[in-house]
Amino acid sequence: MMILTMSTASVFAEGPRLDYPDDATEEGADCWVDGYDAGFAGKYDKNRANECKDKGEDNYNSVWGYSCKDAGYMPDESLSL
């Protein structure tokens, strides 16, 4: 009897989405990821931003601009006309 094994490569997200500060708490890291995802999608969640700010780590708002730029919602600041 032959057993076939099928394996799937695991995919791990890297890059700016997971570049939260080294000293971030677990909740702060979650706020960073939520802020990045929301910014990339172009959907600001004011309630989640306030939750994060109230916990003392404003990581949601800290990453918002980066993610909007990564998604192409903001003009490239390096271009000059």
C-alpha positions in Angstrom: 0.0 0.0 0.0 1.4 3.3 -1.0 0.7 6.4 1.1 0.9 9.7 -0.6 1.8 12.7 1.4 0.7 16.1 0.3 2.4 19.0 1.9 1.5 22.7 1.6 4.1 25.3 2.1 3.2 27.6 5.0 2.9 31.2 4.3 4.0 33.8 6.8 3.3 37.5 6.5 6.3 39.7 6.8 7.2 43.3 6.1 5.6 46.5 7.3 2.5 44.8 8.5 4.5 43.0 11.2 7.0 45.8 11.9 5.5 46.9 15.2 7.8 48.3 17.8 10.0 45.7 19.7 8.6 46.8 23.0 5.0 46.6 22.0 2.6 44.6 24.1 0.5 41.8 22.6 -2.4 44.2 22.4 -0.1 46.9 20.9 1.1 44.5 18.2 -2.6 43.6 17.5 -3.4 47.3 17.1 -0.5 47.7 14.7 -1.7 44.9 12.5 -5.3 46.0 12.6 -4.2 49.6 11.7 -2.1 48.4 8.8 -4.8 46.1 7.5 -7.5 48.8 7.8 -5.3 51.4 6.1 -4.4 49.1 3.3 -8.1 48.5 2.8 -8.8 52.2 3.0 -11.3 51.7 5.9 -10.5 53.7 9.0 -12.1 52.2 12.2 -12.4 55.1 14.6 -13.7 52.8 17.4 -10.7 50.4 17.1 -8.3 53.4 16.9 -9.8 54.8 20.1 -9.5 51.4 21.8 -5.9 51.2 20.9 -5.2 54.7 22.0 -7.0 54.1 25.4 -4.7 51.2 26.1 -1.7 53.5 25.9 -0.2 52.3 22.6 -1.4 54.4 19.6 -0.1 51.8 17.1 -3.3 51.8 15.1 -2.8 55.4 14.1 1.0 55.2 13.9 0.9 52.7 11.0 -2.1 54.2 9.2 -0.2 56.5 6.9 2.3 53.8 5.9 -0.4 51.4 5.0 -2.4 53.9 3.0 0.8 54.7 1.0 1.6 51.0 0.5 -1.8 50.5 -0.9 -1.4 53.4 -3.3 -4.0 55.7 -1.8 -1.4 58.5 -1.3 0.8 60.1 -3.9 4.5 59.1 -3.9 6.1 61.9 -1.9 9.4 61.3 -3.6 8.1 62.5 -7.0 8.6 66.1 -7.8 6.8 67.9 -10.6 
